[in-house]
Amino acid sequence: MIIYVSRQEHFNAAHKLYNPAWSEEKNAEMFGPCANSNWHGHNFDLIVTVKGEPSPDTGFVIDLKKLSTLIREKVTDKVDHKNLNLDVDFMIGKMASTEILAYEFWKILEPHITTLSDGRGKLHSIKLYETPRNYVEYFGE
C-alpha cells in the first residue's frame, strides 16, 4: 500500500526574471513587468509530497511535524522575505523562475526524506504556487 502525504508551507519573496546576456529591450519583451529593475514579489505556497508505506507502529509514512521542521529549516527560513536573486545562496547565478526554484528545493529536501521517514518514504513531488492560479510541479525527473 503506497500512500501520498503532503505538507504545505508558505513564504514571501521578491525576484525578477532577467537574463543578463540579453538587452533591456529583449528582457522586457520576454518577461514583461517581471523584469522590473526594482523587483516584484509573490506570496508563495510550497507543497511537499512524500510517498511510501505507512509504518505498522505509527501509521505514518512520515511524521508531518518533522517534515514541516525540515522544510522550514532547509528551505523557507532561507527564502522567506528575501530577494531570490540576491539573498539566497542556492539561487545565486541562476534564473529565479518558479521552475528553477522548485528544482532547487527538490535538491535540498530529497536527501533528507528517506532518513526522516525511517526509510519508508521517498520525495514524490514539489508543488510551488507563485500565485493562486500559477504553479509548477517537479517530480525529480
C-alpha positions as CSV (number, residue, x, y, z in Angstrom):
1,M,0.0,0.0,0.0
2,I,1.6,3.3,-1.1
3,I,0.2,6.5,0.5
4,Y,1.0,10.1,-0.6
5,V,1.3,12.6,2.3
6,S,1.7,16.3,1.7
7,R,2.7,19.3,3.8
8,Q,2.0,22.9,2.8
9,E,4.2,25.8,3.8
10,H,4.1,29.5,2.9
11,F,6.7,32.2,2.3
12,N,7.0,35.6,0.7
13,A,9.9,36.6,-1.6
14,A,10.9,39.1,-4.2
15,H,12.7,38.4,-7.5
16,K,13.0,39.4,-11.1
17,L,13.2,37.5,-14.2
18,Y,16.2,38.8,-16.2
19,N,18.8,37.2,-18.5
20,P,22.0,39.3,-18.2
21,A,23.1,38.1,-21.6
22,W,20.2,39.9,-23.2
23,S,19.5,43.6,-23.7
24,E,17.0,45.5,-21.5
25,E,14.6,45.5,-24.5
26,K,14.8,41.7,-25.0
27,N,14.3,41.1,-21.3
28,A,11.3,43.4,-21.3
29,E,9.8,41.7,-24.3
30,M,10.3,38.2,-22.9
31,F,9.5,38.8,-19.2
32,G,7.3,42.0,-19.2
33,P,6.9,43.5,-15.8
34,C,8.6,40.5,-14.2
35,A,11.9,42.0,-15.5
36,N,11.2,45.2,-13.4
37,S,14.6,46.5,-12.2
38,N,13.0,47.2,-8.8
39,W,11.9,43.6,-8.4
40,H,8.4,42.2,-7.6
41,G,7.1,39.9,-5.0
42,H,4.9,36.8,-4.5
43,N,3.2,35.0,-1.7
44,F,4.4,31.5,-2.4
45,D,2.8,28.3,-1.3
46,L,5.0,25.2,-1.2
47,I,3.5,21.7,-1.1
48,V,6.0,18.8,-0.5
49,T,4.6,15.4,-1.1
50,V,6.2,12.2,0.2
51,K,5.1,8.7,-0.9
52,G,5.6,5.4,0.9
53,E,4.2,2.7,3.1
54,P,2.8,3.6,6.5
55,S,4.7,2.4,9.5
56,P,2.9,-0.5,11.2
57,D,3.8,1.1,14.6
58,T,2.7,4.7,13.9
59,G,0.5,4.5,10.8
60,F,2.7,7.4,9.3
61,V,4.6,7.5,6.1
62,I,6.5,10.4,7.6
63,D,5.9,12.5,10.7
64,L,4.4,15.7,9.3
65,K,5.7,17.8,12.2
66,K,9.2,16.6,11.4
67,L,8.6,17.2,7.7
68,S,7.4,20.8,8.5
69,T,10.5,21.4,10.6
70,L,12.7,20.1,7.8
71,I,11.1,22.3,5.2
72,R,11.3,25.4,7.4
73,E,14.9,24.9,8.4
74,K,16.3,23.9,5.0
75,V,14.1,26.0,2.7
76,T,11.5,28.5,3.9
77,D,13.7,30.1,6.5
78,K,16.3,30.8,3.8
79,V,13.9,32.3,1.3
80,D,11.1,34.0,3.3
81,H,11.2,37.8,3.0
82,K,14.3,37.6,0.8
83,N,15.3,38.6,-2.7
84,L,15.7,35.3,-4.5
85,N,18.2,36.9,-7.0
86,L,20.5,38.5,-4.3
87,D,19.9,37.0,-0.9
88,V,19.6,33.2,-1.4
89,D,22.9,31.3,-1.7
90,F,21.5,28.4,-3.7
91,M,19.9,30.8,-6.3
92,I,22.9,33.0,-7.0
93,G,23.7,33.0,-10.7
94,K,20.5,31.1,-11.6
95,M,17.3,32.3,-13.2
96,A,14.9,33.0,-10.4
97,S,11.9,31.4,-12.1
98,T,9.5,29.3,-10.1
99,E,10.6,26.3,-12.2
100,I,14.2,26.6,-11.1
101,L,13.2,27.4,-7.5
102,A,11.1,24.2,-7.3
103,Y,14.1,22.2,-8.7
104,E,16.5,23.7,-6.1
105,F,14.0,22.9,-3.3
106,W,13.9,19.3,-4.5
107,K,17.7,19.1,-4.4
108,I,17.8,20.4,-0.9
109,L,15.0,18.3,0.6
110,E,15.3,14.9,-1.3
111,P,18.4,13.6,0.6
112,H,16.7,14.1,4.0
113,I,13.3,12.5,3.3
114,T,14.4,8.8,3.4
115,T,16.2,9.3,6.8
116,L,13.3,11.4,8.2
117,S,10.8,8.7,7.3
118,D,12.9,5.9,8.7
119,G,13.4,4.5,5.2
120,R,9.6,4.3,4.5
121,G,9.2,7.4,2.4
122,K,10.5,9.0,-0.8
123,L,10.1,12.5,-2.0
124,H,7.3,12.3,-4.7
125,S,6.8,16.0,-5.7
126,I,7.4,19.6,-5.1
127,K,4.5,21.9,-6.0
128,L,5.2,25.6,-5.8
129,Y,2.4,28.2,-6.2
130,E,3.6,31.6,-7.3
131,T,0.1,32.9,-7.5
132,P,-3.3,31.2,-6.7
133,R,-3.5,30.4,-10.5
134,N,0.2,29.8,-11.4
135,Y,2.2,26.9,-10.1
136,V,4.8,24.4,-11.1
137,E,5.3,20.8,-10.1
138,Y,8.6,18.8,-10.1
139,F,8.8,15.0,-9.7
140,G,12.6,14.6,-9.7
141,E,12.8,13.8,-13.4
